[in-house]
Amino acid sequence: ENFTHKFGKGIQFIQGVSITPAWNELHAWASSANASLNIPVYKRLSFTLALLDTFLNDPAPGFKRNSFQLTTGLTYSFK
């Protein structure tokens, strides 16, 4: 599932969620959710703030179930 919303002055919000079942084990599944905010800074240059959260219901021994990432960056778009 994806959602996109454009605010005034070129600001854009993008959100996505996905759930993936395991076909061989019914109790095992994985999900991920992401969100990003793109803010124009100057002409084609934008500042991007993004979040990513992944969850694995039945991980292998020694691995964590949840992972969270926060990234920032500058984006240049070619038009």
Secondary structure, DSSP 8 states (H G I E B T S, - for coil): -EEEEE-GGG-EEEEEEEEEE-SS-TT-EEEEEEEEEEEEEETTEEEEEEEEEEEESS--TT--SEEEEEEEEEEE---
